[in-house]
Amino acid sequence: MLTRGTFSQVIDAAVRGLFDQGKFDLSTTVYGPRLGFTQYEPDVPNEQLSTISGPGYGVLTVEGQQYSSNELYKGYPVTLKMQKFTSELRWTEEDIHWIQKQPSSKRASTFTSIVKHAVNALNGNLNLEACKVYYLGFGTTNLTGGDGKALFATDHPIRKTGGTQANTFPVGDTQRPLSAANFTEAVTLMNRFVGMNNVQMLPCRKIRLLVSNENEPVAQQILTSLYGPTNAQLGLQTGSKDAFAGRHVDVNYMVLWDMPTAYKNYWFVIELERATELSWLAVGWMPRMNNETFFNKGQYANEDSVFFGYVFSGWQWAFGSKGDSSAIS
């Protein structure tokens, strides 16, 4: 990107005030890696990740009978896919000259550096790709699990039984909209998730509700409102922070700021303790700027890059609903 045309306002006498809006960009903060992902550095490209279960339950055995065999069950290996994002800014030596003159030529200015926000372009990629894991998680165009399923599916296979389990509302139900009752039901369903050995997992203890910008007020109301629904038999609201605390569950919400408006009804629940072993941010390097600015034929160039990939080695850490009341089949 050549910035020469952009910086024409620096020397335009008619432009008396020049203000930097870059500090208001969402990409000035990196929130994506905090959406339930454990960061690690892979040793080789395209490496595989998998899981292994604990043993199944013991078998009732009578006196003198041979002990029943038990075994561990492996998960479905998934191949890591990493992506490199780059950004290059170019400007001319004339730009530099006139920017240095700017303080005396402008009545007011907060614009001080061409590359002050250069790395923000790549921070934005970390955020965007993290949000895609969720709102594109009902299909396999973005990421596919080792079991060949989307992150959110009604038929994740269980190795021991040959059966399946859903991390959505079940077949025959609907993609329920966000509400206190539906949020509570989602957590209850997550408490029934099993591993590949068909053993039920520990109850959820560290829950985060992920919502769109538009649904943030609803999430905040669910977690802070103590009573509901509003009827003559008004009782305690089971989805509030206080209600969950009484069940020894830490709960809060997070906003997927880069989830497009088209997906505004989507909402998700993640369990952070399970996520530490099942969802990953593989990092080659975080956003970085070249140590030296390149100069050639009167033009400066600044190059930045980031190399990473999001991946999940299991699905039991997450639950999703499209929130549009459509039928699940």
SULWO-V995545 format. One record per residue. N is the residue number from 1. PHI is phi as a letter, one per 20 degrees, with the letter a starting at -180 (NA if undefined). D_CENTER is the distance of its C-alpha to the mean C-alpha in Angstrom with 1 decimal. Layout:
BEGIN
N,PHI,D_CENTER  N,PHI,D_CENTER
END
This chain:
BEGIN
1,NA,29.0  2,e,32.4  3,e,32.4  4,g,36.1  5,f,36.2  6,f,33.6  7,e,35.7  8,f,38.8  9,f,38.3  10,f,38.9  11,d,42.5  12,f,43.0  13,f,45.6  14,f,44.7  15,e,41.2  16,e,42.1  17,c,38.7  18,c,35.6  19,c,32.3  20,e,29.0  21,e,26.0  22,g,23.5  23,f,22.8  24,e,21.4  25,f,18.7  26,g,15.1  27,f,14.7  28,f,16.9  29,c,14.2  30,d,11.3  31,d,8.5  32,g,5.4  33,f,6.7  34,e,7.3  35,e,4.3  36,n,6.5  37,d,7.2  38,e,10.9  39,e,12.3  40,b,15.5  41,d,18.0  42,f,19.3  43,e,23.1  44,c,23.5  45,f,21.8  46,l,20.7  47,f,21.0  48,d,20.4  49,c,18.5  50,b,19.8  51,c,20.6  52,c,24.0  53,e,25.0  54,e,27.6  55,f,31.0  56,f,31.8  57,f,34.2  58,f,37.8  59,d,40.6  60,g,43.7  61,c,46.6  62,e,50.3  63,g,52.8  64,n,53.6  65,f,50.9  66,f,48.9  67,f,45.5  68,f,42.7  69,f,40.3  70,c,36.6  71,b,33.8  72,e,30.2  73,d,27.8  74,f,25.6  75,e,22.2  76,e,21.5  77,f,20.9  78,c,18.2  79,e,18.7  80,f,16.3  81,c,16.0  82,d,15.6  83,c,15.9  84,d,17.9  85,d,17.6  86,c,20.7  87,b,22.3  88,c,26.1  89,d,28.0  90,c,31.8  91,b,34.6  92,e,38.4  93,f,40.8  94,f,42.2  95,g,38.9  96,f,39.1  97,g,42.7  98,f,42.2  99,f,39.1  100,f,41.3  101,e,43.8  102,g,41.3  103,g,42.0  104,e,45.6  105,e,45.0  106,d,42.5  107,f,43.2  108,b,39.6  109,a,36.5  110,d,33.2  111,e,32.5  112,c,33.2  113,b,31.4  114,f,30.3  115,d,27.5  116,g,26.3  117,d,22.9  118,g,22.9  119,f,19.9  120,g,17.8  121,g,17.7  122,e,15.7  123,g,13.5  124,f,12.6  125,f,11.7  126,f,9.2  127,f,7.5  128,g,8.4  129,f,7.4  130,f,3.6  131,f,4.5  132,f,7.0  133,g,5.8  134,e,6.1  135,f,9.0  136,d,10.7  137,f,10.4  138,e,13.9  139,c,15.5  140,d,15.9  141,f,16.1  142,e,12.7  143,c,12.4  144,c,15.1  145,f,15.5  146,f,18.6  147,e,20.4  148,n,20.2  149,d,18.1  150,f,14.9  151,g,12.1  152,d,13.6  153,b,17.4  154,e,20.6  155,b,22.3  156,f,20.5  157,f,23.7  158,d,25.0  159,f,27.3  160,f,30.0  161,e,30.8  162,m,30.0  163,e,28.4  164,c,24.9  165,b,22.4  166,d,19.9  167,d,16.5  168,c,17.2  169,f,20.3  170,f,23.2  171,g,25.3  172,n,27.9  173,e,25.6  174,c,23.6  175,f,20.1  176,f,20.8  177,f,19.9  178,f,18.3  179,b,21.1  180,f,22.1  181,f,23.8  182,f,21.1  183,f,18.5  184,f,21.1  185,f,21.8  186,f,18.3  187,f,18.4  188,f,21.9  189,f,20.9  190,f,18.3  191,f,21.2  192,e,23.1  193,f,20.7  194,c,22.8  195,e,22.5  196,f,24.4  197,e,27.6  198,m,27.3  199,e,27.2  200,f,25.3  201,f,22.5  202,g,22.9  203,g,22.0  204,f,18.7  205,c,19.2  206,c,16.0  207,d,14.2  208,c,11.4  209,e,11.5  210,d,8.7  211,c,10.8  212,f,11.8  213,g,14.1  214,f,17.0  215,e,16.3  216,g,15.8  217,g,19.6  218,f,19.6  219,f,17.0  220,f,19.1  221,f,22.2  222,g,21.2  223,e,20.5  224,d,23.5  225,f,26.1  226,e,28.5  227,c,30.6  228,q,30.3  229,f,30.9  230,e,33.6  231,b,36.6  232,f,39.9  233,d,38.5  234,g,35.8  235,c,34.1  236,f,31.3  237,e,27.8  238,f,26.0  239,e,22.4  240,f,23.1  241,g,22.1  242,f,25.8  243,f,26.1  244,f,23.1  245,f,24.6  246,f,27.8  247,e,26.2  248,m,24.9  249,d,21.2  250,e,19.1  251,c,16.9  252,b,15.1  253,c,12.7  254,c,9.8  255,d,9.6  256,e,7.3  257,f,10.1  258,e,9.8  259,f,9.8  260,f,13.5  261,g,16.2  262,g,17.1  263,d,14.2  264,f,15.0  265,e,16.2  266,f,13.1  267,b,11.8  268,b,10.1  269,c,11.2  270,c,9.9  271,d,12.6  272,f,11.9  273,f,15.2  274,f,14.6  275,f,11.2  276,f,13.3  277,d,15.2  278,c,13.1  279,c,9.6  280,c,10.0  281,d,9.7  282,e,13.2  283,d,14.8  284,f,18.2  285,b,18.3  286,f,16.3  287,g,17.5  288,b,21.2  289,d,24.4  290,g,27.6  291,f,30.1  292,c,32.8  293,e,32.9  294,f,34.7  295,c,37.9  296,b,39.9  297,l,42.6  298,n,41.9  299,c,38.1  300,e,35.5  301,c,32.1  302,c,29.0  303,d,26.4  304,c,22.8  305,b,20.3  306,b,17.1  307,c,16.6  308,b,13.5  309,a,11.6  310,e,8.7  311,b,10.5  312,c,11.1  313,e,14.7  314,a,14.9  315,d,13.6  316,f,15.1  317,e,12.2  318,c,10.7  319,c,12.7  320,c,12.4  321,b,15.0  322,f,15.7  323,m,17.8  324,d,20.7  325,m,23.2  326,f,23.8  327,f,25.4  328,d,23.7  329,c,26.0
END
